[in-house]
Amino acid sequence: MKQFNHLVYAGTFDRLHTGHKKMLDRAFELAEKVSIGITGEKIYNSKPLANLILTWQVRKGAVQQYLEEQKWLKRAGFFRLDDIYGPSIVDETIDSILVTDWTKANAEKINKVRTEHGMRTLRIIVDPLVRGDDGEVVTSERIRMGEIDREGKKYRLKVKSQKLKVLLLPEYLRQELRKPLGRVFYGSVGQLSAIAKQVIETIRSKKPIVTMVISVGDIITESLLQLDFDPNVKIIDLRSRRKQISNFQFPYLAGRQAVSDEFSRSKFQIKKVDSGQARMTQFRGELATPESISLLNDPGTINIKTALELKKSFNKYLKNQEKQLLVVRGEEDLLALSSILFAPLGAVVLYGQMDLGVVMVEVTEEKKWEVREILKRFI
């Protein structure tokens, strides 16, 4: 015999995760019948990256599948929730509501309306929020933002010792990483303009709209800029194939012969700083702080501090829509991996593949898992 006869529980249920499942488990532990509200666009439109939220039918299907696996589906009912109330203010058979601290206030509003209508109030059951391995609450928003997976595991770079500040690419992985991680736009360096046009057309045709475009590498960044397509986050090292780029070949990415050089061009300006590190102060009208652009990444490595700066730059763009530029001292090639790991879902990472062309990686949950497994093999 269950404690309640008919309980209501509602949520967005985007990318059904461990938090959803634990709340559903609790709901069916408490009541004989559970009415499950799945929010519509009116409620979730203001959520971050709302354009990535799966359709109502897909979200309902995921909940149904989970309940079927648990043999609870026959005890469930579903409704579309377009306001905070749903059937809870008209259905007198409902006797309880399951919420968290974040949604308790809505349950109290429901009870106020029920009292005004002469209905008995619902028993409000407040369950704790489910937290991930970083101690933060597991939410669909964090999954869309690329911070965690559906099990609440944070995407992070793991070093074997706290003393280590870099991940080192093992020799046996080099050949494997020569395989493109995404779609290849084939062509030679001389065909870069045509390749860039194809890339741009592909990005603009994506539905839903791409959340962020990240370019890793000087040549691909330069090629896009020459076509007036400005990636949201640009990661460059002022070198191409480990050679210093030429000012005349790359007018948008003016090179430097020495850190002490000081010069200004219409699109790009580097100034000397006391620390001896190059500082970008302007790039196509963007401002960048010394912290975000004075970054070190030796060839064959992923510098942990630099990778975390990439993550910060992604968050800054998502928050303020301000374009980000990061200049790396060393080599930026492997930062494509950490870019995929930390980027939000729906982002696109572009990088050059020697002797092939340009690779476009669409950031999905599956691609983030793939890259996480690759990075686990670094030393």
Secondary structure, DSSP 8 states (H G I E B T S, - for coil): --SEEEEEEEE--TT--HHHHHHHHHHHHHEEEEEEEEE-HHHHTTSTTGGGS--HHHHHHHHHHHHHHTT-GGGEEEEEESSS-GGGGT-TT--EEEE-TTTHHHHHHHHHHHHHTT----EEEE----B-TTSSB--HHHHHTTSB-TTS-B-----SSTT--EEE--HHHHHHHTS-SSEEEE--GGGHHHHHHHHHHHHHT-SS--S-EEEESHHHHHHHHHTT---SEEEE-SEETTEE--TTT-SSS---SSTT--EE-SSEEEE--TTS--EEEEETTB---HHHH-EEE-TTEEEHHHHHHHHHHHHHHHHH---EEEEEEE--TTHHHHHHHHS-TT-EEEEEETTTEEEEEE--HHHHHHHHHHHTT--
